[in-house]
Amino acid sequence: MTIAIVVAVCIVLLVLAFLLPRLSIWPQRGVDRTLGVGQRAGGKAPGPIGKLFSKSFGTSRRATNKSASTGRRARGKLPL
């Protein structure tokens, strides 16, 4: 379920960054902030579980940022 949500957010950010590159910064920052809070909270769990939780949120955070930047880069390559 969580993976599907992250994939859906990545797709929405990709499309939004492609269509409205300047306005897509704010939703990206909101998602980044939300996942950052989860990453910090997960890192506070004891032992290897904390590292696992922190890593999963960090990977999701990196994926959403990468999809938004890919949309902006693709839009920049258009001849329009």
N, C-alpha and C positions, 0 to 999 in steps of 0.2 A: 504494500500500500504506500509506504513512504517513498519507495523508488518511483512509483507511478506519479506521485505528486511532484517530485524533483524533476522528472522528465517533462511533465506538463509545464512546470515553471520555466524550464530551459527553452521549450518550444515557444512559449508566449514571449519570453524575453528576446529570443532570436527574431521572431516576426516583428515585434515592436521596435527593436533596434534597426531592423531593415527598413521599416516604413517610416518611423519617426526617430531618427538617430539622436537628436538633441533631447527630446522628451523622454527617451527611454532610460536616461541616467537615473531618474528618481525612483522608478520601480526597481531598478537594479540595486540601488543603494538600500532600499527597504528590504529586499530579499537578503542582501549581504548582511545587513544589520541583524535581521532575525536569525539567520544561520550562525552569525558570529556569537550571538547570545547563547544559542544552543551549544556551540562549540566550547565556549567558556564554561558553561554549566556542566557539560559532559566531562570536561577535563578535571572537574573537582571530585568526580567519583573516585573511590579508592582503587589503587592497584592498576592492573592491566585493563580493567573494565573502563576506567576513565580514559585511558589512551585510545581504546577502541571507539568509544562514543565520540571523543574529540576528533578522531580521524575521520569518522563517517560524516560528521557535520562539515569538516574542513574540505573533504572531497566534494561534497554537494555544493559547497560555497564556490570552490574553484570551477566546477562544471557550469554553474549559472553565470559566473563572470566571463567564462570563456565563450559561452554561447552568445551573450550580449555583445562581446567584442567582435565575434565572428560576423554577426549581423551588421554591425557598423562598418567593418572592413569590407564586406561584400557590397554594401551600399556605396562606399567610397570608390569602388572599382567600376561602378556603372558609368556609362558615358553621358548621362544626363546632367 
